[in-house]
Amino acid sequence: MTTAIIGLFENGDIAAKVLGELTGAGVRKTAIEILQDVAASKISGRLVEAGYDRDKAGRYGKAMQQGGALVVAEVADDRADDALSIMRRFEVLTPEALLEKIGNGAPEQTETAQVIEEELEVGVARTTGGKRLRTEVTEQEVQETVTLHEEKVEVERSRADRVLKPEEADKAFRETTVEMTEVSEKPVVSKQAHVIEEVSLSKQAGEREVTVSDTVRRQDVTVEEIDGRSGTGKKS
C-alpha cells in the first residue's frame, strides 16, 4: 500500500530541490507531483483524493492562488516516515504561513526570527483489490467395470450309422428349420452433469478508526534585553 505525503513550499525552486532529495532517496520520479500555478479546484481535488477533508483542501487551493508550490509524493507505507523527514529539511508551510510570507514584504534593515510549529497532516491512501471467480474445464480419464452377458451358438456335427424304419424315413425327409438365438451385450456410455458446489462472491463494507501518532516540532522566539555598556576616554 502507498501513502500520500504532502508538502507546501514557498516557491517552485524549493519544491524542485525537495523532488531531487526524494528521488535521491529512492522514490520514483513518476510518483512525485509538483502543483504550481494551477486552478484552486485542481489543488483541492488532488488533496481530497489523498485523504484531506474538503475544507482543509480548499484552504490550500485558495492560498496557492497567491503563489507557492505543492509537492505530493506517493510512497510505500514503510517509506512514508523517510519521505516526511526529507520534506522537513526544508521549510514546510501551512496555507496561512504561505499567505503571510507572500503578503508581507520585509522592510530594509530588519532582522526576523520565525516561530515555527509543525502540523501533523494525515492523509488516506486508497488501494483496490478483490477476488475473481474464473471457471476452468479440465478432463480426466475415468474407468468403470461392467459385466457383459454373452451367448454363442455353436454347431457340432457327429457321425451316425443308424437305419431308419420306413415310417421314420417318411418323417425324416421333409424341410425343417431349427433356430437358436445368440445374445451379445456391449457397454453403452452416457454422461450426465451434476452441480457439486457453488462458489459466490459477496462484499461487506465497514469503517474502522486508526489513531496515527507522530512527533511535531515547534520553534519559539524569546526576546531578551541586552545590557548597555558605558566607557570613559582620556585626553592626552
Secondary structure, DSSP 8 states (H G I E B T S, - for coil): -EEEEEEEESSHHHHHHHHHHHHHTT--GGGEEEE-S--HHHHHHHHHHHT--HHHHHHHHHHTTSS-EEEEEEEEGGGHHHHHHHHHTS----HHHHHHHHH----TT------EE--------------------------------B---------------HHHHHHHSS---------B---------------------------------EE-----------------
